[in-house]
Amino acid sequence: MPILKSITLPNHAVGEFHVARRLEVDFVKSIAMLSVLSYPNEAAYLAGAGPIYTTPVLVPATACAAPLLASAEVWLTGATDSIFAGGVITTDQAQGLEAMKLRQWDQIKVARDAALAGGIAFDGSIFDSDPVSISRITGAAMLAMMAVSAATPYKVTWVLADNTSRDLDAAETMALGAAAGAHVQAVIDQGQALRRDLDAATTIGQVAAVTWPVPVLQEF
């Protein structure tokens, strides 16, 4: 998706409409070179005018996880050392409806994955919720259930998202496991609802309106 931001480019031209177009990844060095084409404005882009400048941007390979281009665009507008930081990702009106749906779904999946790993607010503490952490929580909850069934004591010291620690007993650990499951399901349900909205969209404007909501850490 294009990025909207007024930038004075190295050739002293002012560009307001920028499109990430080509990505070259060096898997050995774990870096990638992204070429961003800049245009005076969207009208010039839609009219088929050539770019006024091409900016080569060195990005970490981690910013290029699938879906590649959507992830790279998120990095471009969010990384503090990117000249496109603070830019707004917008729709590419030059694409057809189905192509727009595919690109919008890529953006939604990037936001969905970020929401999944955005943390779990449980009983006054914030727990990590990346895939490894969710797996650990699930495993701990199963051990807690086994301890309860065997009538044996259970306690685990958990490192929280802020790197402090907290002791959990069996009941708290099982409740945390349930909270982790509820968190994952809520994010998946949100993604599926947006997928249905996207499938039902019949105009580019409707497609552009289907976006991931502003993240809110829900207490479980």
C-alpha positions in Angstrom: 0.0 0.0 0.0 1.3 3.6 -0.7 2.5 5.8 2.1 1.3 9.4 2.5 4.0 11.8 3.8 5.4 15.1 2.6 9.2 14.6 2.3 11.9 16.8 0.8 13.9 14.1 -1.0 17.7 14.1 -1.6 17.3 15.6 -5.1 15.4 18.5 -3.4 12.1 17.5 -4.9 9.1 17.2 -2.6 7.3 13.9 -2.7 4.0 13.2 -0.9 3.0 9.8 -2.3 5.4 6.9 -1.9 5.2 3.3 -3.1 7.4 0.4 -1.9 8.1 -1.4 -5.2 11.1 -3.7 -5.1 12.6 -5.8 -2.3 16.0 -7.6 -2.4 16.8 -9.9 0.5 20.2 -11.0 1.6 19.4 -14.1 3.7 23.0 -14.6 4.7 23.4 -11.1 6.2 19.8 -11.0 7.3 19.2 -7.6 5.6 17.1 -6.4 2.8 17.1 -3.5 0.4 13.8 -1.9 -0.3 13.2 0.5 -3.2 10.6 3.1 -2.5 9.3 5.2 -5.5 8.3 8.7 -4.6 5.8 10.9 -6.6 4.7 14.5 -6.2 1.2 13.3 -5.3 -1.3 10.6 -5.9 -2.6 12.3 -9.0 0.8 12.1 -10.7 1.1 8.4 -9.7 -2.4 7.6 -11.1 -1.6 9.5 -14.3 1.3 7.2 -15.0 4.0 9.8 -14.4 7.4 8.4 -13.5 8.7 8.7 -9.9 10.6 11.8 -9.0 13.0 9.8 -6.8 13.8 6.2 -5.8 14.9 5.8 -2.2 16.9 2.7 -1.4 16.2 1.7 2.2 18.2 -0.9 4.1 15.8 -2.8 6.4 16.2 -5.8 8.8 15.2 -9.1 7.2 12.8 -9.5 10.2 10.8 -6.6 8.7 10.2 -8.7 5.6 8.4 -11.7 7.0 5.5 -12.9 5.0 3.4 -11.2 3.8 6.5 -9.4 2.6 5.4 -6.1 1.3 2.8 -5.4 3.9 5.3 -6.1 6.7 7.9 -3.9 5.0 5.4 -1.0 4.7 4.6 -1.3 8.4 8.3 -1.2 9.2 8.8 1.9 6.9 6.2 3.9 8.7 7.0 2.7 12.2 10.8 2.6 12.4 12.3 5.7 14.0 15.3 5.7 11.6 13.1 5.5 8.5 12.5 8.8 6.6 8.9 7.5 6.1 8.3 7.2 9.8 5.0 8.7 10.8 3.6 8.3 7.3 0.1 7.0 6.7 -0.4 3.7 4.8 -3.2 4.4 2.3 -4.9 2.5 -0.6 -3.5 2.1 -4.1 -6.3 3.3 -6.3 -4.5 2.0 -9.4 -5.1 -1.6 -8.3 -8.3 -3.5 -9.1 -10.8 -4.5 -6.4 -9.6 -8.0 -6.0 -6.0 -7.0 -5.8 -6.9 -4.4 -3.2 -8.7 -7.0 -1.2 -5.5 -9.2 -1.2 -3.3 -6.3 -0.1 -5.8 -5.2 2.6 -5.9 -8.7 3.9 -2.1 -8.7 4.1 -2.3 -5.6 6.2 -4.9 -7.1 8.5 -2.8 -10.3 9.0 0.2 -8.2 10.0 -2.0 -6.3 12.6 -3.6 -9.6 13.7 -0.2 -11.2 14.4 0.9 -8.1 16.3 -2.3 -8.3 18.4 -1.7 -12.0 19.1 1.7 -11.1 20.5 0.6 -7.8 22.1 0.3 -9.2 25.6 -2.3 -10.6 28.0 -3.7 -8.5 30.9 -4.5 -11.0 33.6 -5.2 -10.3 37.3 -3.3 -7.0 37.3 -0.3 -8.2 35.4 0.8 -8.2 31.8 2.0 -11.5 30.4 3.8 -12.1 27.1 1.6 -13.6 24.4 4.0 -14.5 21.6 3.6 -18.1 20.3 6.4 -19.4 22.5 4.9 -17.8 25.6 1.4 -19.1 24.8 2.8 -22.6 24.5 4.5 -22.2 27.9 1.3 -20.9 29.5 -0.7 -23.8 28.1 1.9 -26.3 29.3 2.0 -24.7 32.8 -1.8 -24.8 33.0 -1.8 -28.5 32.2 0.8 -29.2 34.9 -1.3 -27.2 37.4 -4.4 -29.3 36.5 -2.4 -32.5 37.0 -1.2 -31.3 40.4 -4.7 -30.5 41.4 -5.9 -33.9 40.3 -3.1 -35.5 42.3 -3.8 -33.3 45.3 -0.2 -32.1 45.3 1.1 -28.5 45.8 1.9 -26.4 42.7 3.6 -23.1 42.3 5.4 -21.5 39.4 7.4 -18.2 39.2 6.5 -16.4 36.0 8.5 -13.7 34.3 6.1 -10.9 33.2 6.2 -8.7 30.1 8.1 -6.0 32.1 10.7 -8.6 33.2 9.4 -8.6 36.8 8.3 -11.9 38.2 5.2 -13.2 39.9 4.4 -16.4 41.8 1.3 -18.3 40.6 -0.5 -21.1 42.4 -2.4 -23.9 40.6 -5.7 -22.0 40.5 -4.0 -18.8 39.1 -2.0 -20.8 36.6 -5.1 -22.6 35.3 -7.0 -19.3 35.1 -4.0 -17.8 33.2 -4.2 -20.7 30.7 -7.9 -20.0 30.2 -7.1 -16.2 29.7 -4.5 -17.1 27.1 -7.0 -19.2 25.2 -9.6 -16.5 25.4 -7.1 -13.9 24.1 -6.1 -16.0 21.1 -9.7 -16.8 20.3 -10.8 -13.2 20.5 -8.0 -12.1 18.1 -8.9 -15.0 15.7 -12.6 -14.1 15.8 -11.7 -10.4 15.0 -9.7 -11.5 12.0 -12.4 -13.7 10.7 -15.0 -11.0 11.1 -12.8 -8.6 9.0 -12.3 -11.3 6.5 -16.0 -11.6 6.0 -16.3 -7.8 5.7 -13.6 -7.8 3.1 -15.2 -10.5 1.1 -18.5 -8.6 1.1 -16.9 -5.3 0.0 -17.9 -4.2 -3.5 -15.9 -1.0 -3.9 -12.3 0.1 -3.2 -13.6 2.5 -0.6 -15.4 -0.3 1.3 -12.2 -2.4 1.1 -10.1 0.5 2.5 -12.5 0.8 5.4 -11.9 -2.7 6.6 -9.0 -2.3 9.0 -7.8 -3.7 12.3 -9.2 -1.7 15.2 -6.9 0.3 17.5 -5.3 -2.2 19.9 -6.8 -2.2 23.4 -5.4 -4.5 26.0 -8.3 -6.5 27.3 -8.3 -7.6 30.9 -9.1 -11.3 31.4 
